[in-house]
Amino acid sequence: MSSNNRSILDLNFLQKISVASGHFINDITASIWFSYYLLYIQEVAGLSSDLGGGLMLLGQIVDAVSTPLVGYLADRAWGSGGCGFGRLKTCHLIGVAMAVISFPVIFCPPIGLGNNSSQTAIMAYYIPFIIIYEVSWAAVQISHLAYIPKTNPDMFVRTEILSIRYVLMVIANVIVFLVTWYSVGMEKNCTIDKGDVLVFQDLAAIAMGIGLLTALFFYITTKEYDDQDVRDAVIIWRREEAEKIQSNSSQQPTSSERTPLLNSEGQPQPQPRISSSNKRISLSTKNLNPGKPNMTTLDWVKSPQFFMVAVVYIPGRLIINVPQAFLPLYLQKTLHLPCKMLAICPLTYFLSGLLVATTMKKLAKWVGKQMSFGFGIVLNVVGASLILWGEWGEGSFLREAGIYGVFALLGGGASAGMVPAAGF
């Protein structure tokens, strides 16, 4: 392939779906992990709330530690070729393989341990599989997040891909909750106990099967080009965008006075006046640290933008993970609602998120990413306030009907907050 092939950055809608599908296996397994693991480990596996929470905490710590390590290895372990499969897709494939051997085991009774085994032994049994799964999750997530900007440098295109990815995440959660509703939601006054072990085993197996199919679709329908080919194509793309900006400017200088927007290497030059449409040109990390082809760890630490993205992304992630992890327990242990609510309420949460996600591209263009993120925060604050201070007693409006509106607020807020946060 010619290194000057600009067309490798052109994506039609189906190709955008293909790119976004690479995270589906993470989404569908994470839905079960966050929504039902605490419920499973306490009510089915029989661990205490302290030990169950400890396992969940261990998983998040492993995720936090492994994420930067995976990013480091993905950049350096296979060079730019990734054994012919692509540097990032190779990392993705390793993550998928690790998930296959670990995730189903997390939702199965410990093999070789009897009913009278100590809680310490049960906890020790699950620890290595949780570690493997969390490393696998980090490998898939980091490689996929790094792959998206590699496909197209346009900020709006990347936001559209991230919106599709969020829609797919919602679909993954909808599948999980529909299966759960079918499995346990038919009884009016049921509670989750040790007799429901097959429900969780089947749920994990179905999720892993669907996740593998979507991962295979991602591998077959996408191609990871060599890093240098992508850089050359981006230079051409930037020049084309710069020419469009200059030609559309309402106050054009003469040819002799005009300063090129980009130099011969495709890097920006100081301009006396630049149209606001130039905001769609997404600059590479080279422009965060001019003069160096790649940023070192110290360069990142010195960059204020690095910490700004972290400050925005962390709340965006929390407003998704916290409701997922604790609201099912709240429904079952605090409100004592029937089992079907363990599926219906989270389903309401993610369907409202799906509705909001489909509007995020237009909303980001109209009011900007900052206002879109703020809109999500407001919705979450309102929903959380109703949970904290609302009247949830027997026969109350919130308990009988308002609960669906509360979950819709939380789901819409999570969507409006996470999509812009992931694209900053």
C-alpha positions as CSV (number, residue, x, y, z in Angstrom):
1,M,0.0,0.0,0.0
2,S,1.2,3.5,-0.8
3,S,2.1,5.4,2.4
4,N,0.4,8.5,0.9
5,N,-3.0,6.7,0.6
6,R,-5.4,9.3,2.1
7,S,-8.4,7.0,1.6
8,I,-7.4,4.8,4.6
9,L,-9.0,7.5,6.8
10,D,-12.3,7.5,5.0
11,L,-15.0,5.5,7.0
12,N,-18.5,4.8,6.0
13,F,-21.2,4.2,8.6
14,L,-20.8,0.4,8.5
15,Q,-17.1,0.7,9.0
16,K,-17.7,3.0,12.0
17,I,-19.9,0.3,13.5
18,S,-17.1,-2.3,12.8
19,V,-14.6,-0.1,14.6
20,A,-16.9,0.5,17.5
21,S,-17.8,-3.2,17.9
22,G,-14.3,-4.0,19.2
23,H,-15.3,-3.2,22.8
24,F,-18.6,-5.1,22.9
25,I,-17.0,-8.2,24.6
26,N,-15.9,-5.9,27.4
27,D,-19.3,-4.2,27.6
28,I,-21.3,-7.4,27.9
29,T,-19.1,-9.0,30.5
30,A,-18.6,-5.8,32.5
31,S,-22.4,-5.5,32.6
32,I,-22.7,-8.8,34.5
33,W,-19.6,-8.0,36.6
34,F,-20.8,-4.6,37.8
35,S,-24.5,-5.4,38.0
36,Y,-24.6,-8.8,39.5
37,Y,-21.2,-9.9,40.9
38,L,-21.7,-8.5,44.4
39,L,-25.2,-10.1,44.4
40,Y,-23.8,-13.4,43.2
41,I,-20.8,-13.6,45.5
42,Q,-22.9,-12.8,48.6
43,E,-26.2,-14.5,47.9
44,V,-25.1,-17.5,45.8
45,A,-21.4,-18.1,46.6
46,G,-22.1,-17.3,50.3
47,L,-19.3,-14.9,51.0
48,S,-19.8,-12.1,53.5
49,S,-20.4,-8.6,52.3
50,D,-16.9,-7.6,53.5
51,L,-15.1,-10.4,51.5
52,G,-17.4,-9.9,48.5
53,G,-16.6,-6.1,48.5
54,G,-12.9,-7.0,48.9
55,L,-13.0,-9.1,45.7
56,M,-14.7,-6.3,43.8
57,L,-12.1,-3.8,45.1
58,L,-9.3,-6.1,44.2
59,G,-10.6,-6.3,40.6
60,Q,-10.7,-2.5,40.4
61,I,-7.2,-2.1,41.8
62,V,-5.9,-4.7,39.3
63,D,-7.6,-2.8,36.5
64,A,-6.0,0.5,37.7
65,V,-2.5,-1.0,37.8
66,S,-2.7,-3.1,34.6
67,T,-4.2,-0.3,32.4
68,P,-1.0,1.8,32.1
69,L,1.1,-1.3,31.9
70,V,-1.0,-2.7,29.1
71,G,-0.7,0.7,27.3
72,Y,3.0,0.6,27.6
73,L,3.3,-3.0,26.3
74,A,0.9,-2.3,23.4
75,D,3.1,0.6,22.2
76,R,6.4,-1.3,22.5
77,A,6.0,-5.1,22.8
78,W,5.2,-5.7,19.1
79,G,6.6,-2.6,17.4
80,S,4.3,-1.3,14.8
81,G,3.4,-4.6,13.1
82,G,2.0,-6.7,15.9
83,C,3.1,-10.0,14.3
84,G,1.3,-9.0,11.0
85,F,-2.1,-8.6,12.8
86,G,-1.7,-5.1,13.9
87,R,0.0,-3.8,17.1
88,L,-3.3,-2.8,18.8
89,K,-5.4,-5.7,17.5
90,T,-2.8,-8.1,18.8
91,C,-3.1,-6.7,22.2
92,H,-6.9,-6.8,21.8
93,L,-6.7,-10.5,20.8
94,I,-4.6,-11.4,23.9
95,G,-7.2,-9.7,26.1
96,V,-10.1,-11.6,24.5
97,A,-8.3,-14.9,25.1
98,M,-7.7,-14.1,28.7
99,A,-11.3,-13.2,29.2
100,V,-12.4,-16.6,27.8
101,I,-10.4,-18.6,30.3
102,S,-11.3,-16.4,33.3
103,F,-14.7,-14.8,33.1
104,P,-17.0,-17.9,33.1
105,V,-15.2,-19.3,36.1
106,I,-16.0,-16.2,38.2
107,F,-19.6,-17.1,38.1
108,C,-19.2,-20.8,38.8
109,P,-19.0,-22.6,42.1
110,P,-15.4,-23.3,43.2
111,I,-14.3,-26.6,41.7
112,G,-12.9,-28.9,44.4
113,L,-14.3,-27.1,47.3
114,G,-17.2,-28.5,49.3
115,N,-20.2,-26.8,50.9
116,N,-18.3,-26.6,54.2
117,S,-15.3,-24.8,52.8
118,S,-14.1,-21.8,54.6
119,Q,-14.9,-18.3,53.3
120,T,-11.1,-17.7,53.0
121,A,-10.7,-20.7,50.8
122,I,-13.6,-19.6,48.5
123,M,-12.1,-16.1,48.3
124,A,-8.7,-17.4,47.5
125,Y,-10.2,-19.6,44.7
126,Y,-11.7,-16.6,42.9
127,I,-8.8,-14.2,43.3
128,P,-6.6,-15.4,40.3
129,F,-9.5,-15.6,37.9
130,I,-10.5,-12.0,38.8
131,I,-7.0,-10.8,38.3
132,I,-6.8,-12.5,34.9
133,Y,-10.2,-11.1,33.9
134,E,-9.3,-7.5,34.9
135,V,-6.0,-7.6,33.0
136,S,-7.9,-8.9,30.0
137,W,-10.5,-6.1,30.3
138,A,-7.7,-3.5,30.4
139,A,-6.0,-5.0,27.4
140,V,-9.2,-4.9,25.3
141,Q,-10.2,-1.4,26.5
142,I,-6.8,0.3,26.0
143,S,-6.1,-1.3,22.6
144,H,-9.6,-0.3,21.4
145,L,-9.5,3.3,22.7
146,A,-6.1,3.7,21.0
147,Y,-7.4,2.2,17.8
148,I,-10.3,4.6,17.4
149,P,-8.2,7.8,16.8
150,K,-5.9,5.8,14.6
151,T,-8.8,5.3,12.2
152,N,-9.6,9.0,11.7
153,P,-8.2,12.3,13.1
154,D,-11.5,14.2,12.8
155,M,-12.9,15.0,16.2
156,F,-16.5,14.8,15.0
157,V,-15.9,11.4,13.4
158,R,-14.3,10.1,16.6
159,T,-17.2,11.4,18.6
160,E,-19.6,9.6,16.3
161,I,-17.6,6.3,16.7
162,L,-17.7,6.8,20.5
163,S,-21.4,7.4,20.4
164,I,-21.9,4.1,18.4
165,R,-19.6,2.4,20.9
166,Y,-21.8,3.7,23.7
167,V,-25.0,2.5,21.9
168,L,-23.4,-0.9,21.5
169,M,-22.6,-0.8,25.3
170,V,-26.3,-0.1,26.0
171,I,-27.3,-2.9,23.7
172,A,-24.9,-5.3,25.5
173,N,-26.5,-4.3,28.8
174,V,-30.0,-4.6,27.4
175,I,-29.2,-8.2,26.3
176,V,-27.9,-9.0,29.8
177,F,-31.0,-7.6,31.5
178,L,-33.5,-9.3,29.1
179,V,-31.8,-12.6,29.8
180,T,-31.9,-11.9,33.5
181,W,-35.6,-10.9,33.3
182,Y,-36.4,-14.1,31.5
183,S,-34.4,-16.2,34.0
184,V,-35.6,-14.8,37.3
185,G,-38.2,-12.2,36.6
186,M,-41.2,-14.5,36.1
187,E,-41.8,-15.0,39.9
188,K,-43.5,-12.2,41.8
189,N,-41.9,-12.4,45.2
190,C,-38.6,-14.3,44.5
191,T,-35.2,-13.6,46.1
192,I,-31.8,-14.5,44.9
193,D,-30.2,-17.4,46.8
194,K,-27.9,-20.4,46.3
195,G,-30.4,-22.1,44.1
196,D,-29.9,-19.5,41.4
197,V,-26.3,-20.6,40.5
198,L,-27.4,-21.9,37.1
199,V,-28.9,-18.5,36.3
200,F,-25.5,-16.8,36.7
201,Q,-23.6,-19.6,34.9
202,D,-25.9,-19.4,31.9
203,L,-25.8,-15.6,31.9
204,A,-22.0,-15.6,31.9
205,A,-21.8,-18.3,29.1
206,I,-24.3,-16.4,26.9
207,A,-22.4,-13.2,27.4
208,M,-19.1,-14.8,26.5
209,G,-20.5,-16.4,23.4
210,I,-22.0,-13.2,22.1
211,G,-18.8,-11.3,23.0
212,L,-16.6,-13.7,21.0
213,L,-18.8,-13.4,17.9
214,T,-18.6,-9.6,18.0
215,A,-14.8,-9.8,18.6
216,L,-14.5,-12.0,15.5
217,F,-16.6,-9.5,13.5
218,F,-14.2,-6.8,14.6
219,Y,-11.1,-8.7,13.5
220,I,-12.6,-9.6,10.1
221,T,-14.1,-6.3,9.2
222,T,-11.4,-3.9,10.3
223,K,-7.7,-3.4,9.3
224,E,-5.0,-1.8,11.4
225,Y,-2.6,0.0,9.1
226,D,1.0,0.6,9.8
227,D,1.7,3.6,12.1
228,Q,3.8,5.4,9.5
229,D,1.1,4.9,6.8
230,V,-1.5,6.5,9.2
231,R,0.8,9.4,9.9
232,D,1.4,10.1,6.2
233,A,-2.4,9.9,5.6
234,V,-3.1,12.3,8.4
235,I,-0.7,14.9,7.0
236,I,-2.6,14.8,3.7
237,W,-5.9,15.0,5.5
238,R,-4.7,18.1,7.5
239,R,-3.6,19.8,4.4
240,E,-7.0,19.2,2.8
241,E,-8.8,20.6,5.8
242,A,-6.5,23.6,5.9
243,E,-7.3,24.3,2.3
244,K,-11.0,24.1,3.0
245,I,-10.7,26.6,5.9
246,Q,-8.7,29.1,3.8
247,S,-11.0,28.8,0.9
248,N,-14.1,29.3,3.1
249,S,-12.8,32.1,5.1
250,S,-14.8,35.3,4.8
251,Q,-11.7,37.5,5.2
252,Q,-9.1,36.0,3.0
253,P,-5.7,37.7,2.6
254,T,-4.1,37.8,-0.8
255,S,-1.9,34.9,-2.0
256,S,1.2,36.8,-1.3
257,E,0.1,37.6,2.2
258,R,-1.3,34.2,3.1
259,T,0.6,32.1,5.7
260,P,0.1,28.4,5.2
261,L,-1.7,26.7,8.0
262,L,0.6,23.7,8.0
263,N,4.3,23.4,7.2
264,S,5.8,20.7,4.9
265,E,5.5,18.1,7.7
266,G,1.8,18.7,8.3
267,Q,2.3,20.6,11.6
268,P,0.3,23.8,12.4
269,Q,1.9,27.2,12.0
270,P,0.9,30.5,13.8
271,Q,-1.9,32.2,12.0
272,P,-3.2,35.8,12.3
273,R,-6.8,34.5,12.1
274,I,-8.3,31.0,12.0
275,S,-11.9,30.1,11.3
276,S,-13.7,28.4,14.2
277,S,-14.3,25.4,11.9
278,N,-10.6,24.5,12.4
279,K,-11.7,23.0,15.8
280,R,-12.6,19.8,13.9
281,I,-8.9,19.2,13.2
282,S,-7.7,17.0,16.0
283,L,-4.0,17.4,16.6
284,S,-1.8,14.5,17.5
285,T,0.3,14.2,20.7
286,K,3.2,15.7,18.7
287,N,1.5,19.0,19.0
288,L,1.2,18.7,22.8
289,N,5.0,18.5,22.9
290,P,6.4,20.1,19.8
291,G,9.8,18.8,18.6
292,K,9.4,15.2,19.8
293,P,7.9,12.4,17.7
294,N,6.5,10.7,20.8
295,M,5.7,11.8,24.3
296,T,7.5,10.2,27.2
297,T,5.9,9.4,30.6
298,L,7.5,12.6,32.0
299,D,6.1,14.6,29.1
300,W,2.6,13.4,29.9
301,V,3.0,14.2,33.6
302,K,4.0,17.7,32.7
303,S,1.0,18.2,30.4
304,P,-1.9,20.0,32.0
305,Q,-4.2,18.5,29.4
306,F,-3.4,15.0,30.6
307,F,-4.8,15.8,34.1
308,M,-7.8,17.8,32.7
309,V,-8.9,14.7,30.7
310,A,-8.5,12.5,33.8
311,V,-10.6,14.9,35.9
312,V,-13.3,14.8,33.3
313,Y,-13.2,11.1,32.5
314,I,-13.1,9.7,36.0
315,P,-16.5,11.2,37.0
316,G,-17.9,10.1,33.7
317,R,-16.9,6.5,34.4
318,L,-18.0,6.7,38.0
319,I,-21.6,7.7,37.1
320,I,-21.8,4.5,35.1
321,N,-20.0,2.0,37.4
322,V,-21.4,3.1,40.8
323,P,-25.1,2.7,39.9
324,Q,-24.4,-0.6,38.1
325,A,-22.6,-2.1,41.1
326,F,-24.8,-0.9,43.9
327,L,-28.4,-0.3,42.6
328,P,-29.2,-4.1,42.2
329,L,-28.2,-4.6,45.9
330,Y,-30.2,-1.5,46.8
331,L,-33.3,-3.0,45.1
332,Q,-32.9,-6.4,46.6
333,K,-31.5,-5.8,50.1
334,T,-32.9,-2.3,51.0
335,L,-36.2,-1.9,49.1
336,H,-36.9,-5.7,49.0
337,L,-38.4,-5.4,45.5
338,P,-39.2,-8.6,43.5
339,C,-36.5,-10.2,41.3
340,K,-37.9,-8.8,38.1
341,M,-36.9,-5.3,39.2
342,L,-33.3,-6.5,39.1
343,A,-33.7,-6.6,35.3
344,I,-36.4,-3.9,34.7
345,C,-34.8,-1.0,36.5
346,P,-31.3,-1.5,35.0
347,L,-33.0,-2.0,31.6
348,T,-34.8,1.4,32.0
349,Y,-31.4,2.9,33.0
350,F,-29.7,1.8,29.8
351,L,-32.6,2.3,27.4
352,S,-32.7,6.0,28.5
353,G,-29.0,6.1,28.0
354,L,-29.4,4.7,24.5
355,L,-32.0,7.5,23.7
356,V,-29.6,10.2,24.9
357,A,-26.5,8.6,23.2
358,T,-28.2,8.8,19.8
359,T,-28.4,12.6,20.2
360,M,-24.9,13.2,21.5
361,K,-23.3,14.1,18.1
362,K,-25.8,16.9,17.4
363,L,-25.7,18.1,21.0
364,A,-21.9,18.3,21.0
365,K,-22.1,20.4,17.8
366,W,-24.8,22.7,19.2
367,V,-23.5,23.4,22.7
368,G,-20.0,21.9,22.8
369,K,-18.6,19.0,24.8
370,Q,-18.4,20.9,28.0
371,M,-22.1,21.8,28.1
372,S,-23.0,18.2,27.1
373,F,-21.0,16.9,30.0
374,G,-22.6,19.4,32.3
375,F,-26.1,18.3,31.2
376,G,-25.2,14.7,32.2
377,I,-24.0,15.8,35.6
378,V,-27.3,17.7,36.2
379,L,-29.4,14.7,35.3
380,N,-27.4,12.5,37.7
381,V,-27.6,14.9,40.5
382,V,-31.4,15.0,40.2
383,G,-31.7,11.2,40.1
384,A,-29.3,10.7,43.0
385,S,-31.1,13.4,45.1
386,L,-34.4,11.5,44.7
387,I,-32.8,8.3,45.8
388,L,-31.2,10.0,48.8
389,W,-34.0,12.2,50.0
390,G,-37.1,10.8,48.3
391,E,-39.9,8.9,50.1
392,W,-39.5,5.2,49.3
393,G,-41.9,3.6,51.8
394,E,-44.5,1.0,51.0
395,G,-47.1,2.4,48.6
396,S,-45.2,5.6,47.9
397,F,-45.2,7.0,44.4
398,L,-41.4,6.6,44.0
399,R,-41.6,3.0,45.0
400,E,-44.5,2.1,42.7
401,A,-43.9,4.1,39.6
402,G,-41.4,6.9,40.1
403,I,-38.5,4.5,40.4
404,Y,-38.5,4.1,36.6
405,G,-38.2,7.9,36.1
406,V,-35.3,7.9,38.6
407,F,-33.5,5.2,36.7
408,A,-34.2,7.0,33.4
409,L,-32.6,10.2,34.8
410,L,-29.5,8.3,36.0
411,G,-29.2,6.4,32.7
412,G,-29.6,9.6,30.5
413,G,-27.1,11.4,32.7
414,A,-24.6,8.6,32.5
415,S,-24.8,8.7,28.7
416,A,-24.6,12.4,28.4
417,G,-21.6,12.5,30.7
418,M,-19.6,9.5,29.4
419,V,-19.7,10.0,25.6
420,P,-18.2,13.6,25.8
421,A,-15.8,12.5,28.5
422,A,-14.4,9.6,26.5
423,G,-13.8,11.9,23.5
424,F,-12.1,14.8,25.2
